[in-house]
Amino acid sequence: MLTNKNVIVIEKFSLSIDDSLQLANEKKVSREELMKEVTSILDEMAHALSMKAVRGLSFFLIKVFKALFKRVYVNEEGIQMVTTAMH
């Protein structure tokens, strides 16, 4: 499982961090402040739900939607009345 610390050391992200470090040096921001901001962004991007909870919720929603949309009743007389009223 990837954690924020693991993501930061991935090569693609490391290149972005190196570019950001250069920008931080230009703007006189410390590396620690930059890493705090990066960690904060990654925390916002990460999901807090466990896969068990997500699967349980999906199972529940599937059951609910199947029950709701098991049958669709169409009022054909009402549709005919609306179409004749429009013409």
N, C-alpha and C positions, 0 to 999 in steps of 0.2 A: 504494500500500500504506500502510495506517495504521500509524504508529508510536505509541509511548506519548505522545510530545510532541504529535503531531497530535491524538490523542484528547483530551488535556487541553484543547485550545483549542476543541473543538467546543462549540457553544452550550449544549446540554443538560447537558454535563458542567461547563461553566463556571458554570452556575447552581448546581449542586451544590457546586462548589468555593467559590463565593462564600458559600453557606450554611455550609460547613465553615469558611471563614475567620472568619466571625462567631463560630462556636462556638470556634474556636481562640483568638480574642481573649478570649472569656469565660473560657477555661480557661488563659490565659496561655501558649499554645504559639506558637512562631514560624511564619511562613508557610513558611519553608524546611523545617522539620520536617514540616509538613503536606504539602508537595509531595513530600517523600521518601516519606511513607507512601502517598500517592496513587500515586506511581510504583511503589512496591513492590507494591501491590494490582494495578495494571495488569500488571506483570510476571508475577504469579501467574496472572492470567486469560489471558494471551497464550499461544498455542501455540508450541512451539519447533521443530516439525517442518515441513519444507518440503512444499509441495503435491505435489512429485514423489515424495517418500517416502511420502506418504499414498496417492497413487494406486497406487504400486507395491505397497504392503501390501494395498490393497483388491483389486487384481488377483490377488495370491497367495491371499488368503483366499477369494475367489470360487471359484478353482480347487480349493482344498482342500475347501470345503463341497460343491461339485458332485460331487467324487469320493466324499466320505463318504456323501452322501445320494442317490446315483444309483439305488440299489436298496434297498428296505426289504423284508427277509424277515420273514414272519409265521409263527410256529409255530402253525398252526391246531389241531393235535392237543393241544398244550400248553394252549392257551386253552380248548379243550373240556374237558380234564381239570380245569382250575382252576374253570371255571364249574360243572361237575357236583359238584366237591368242596365248593363253597360252598353248594350247595342241598341 
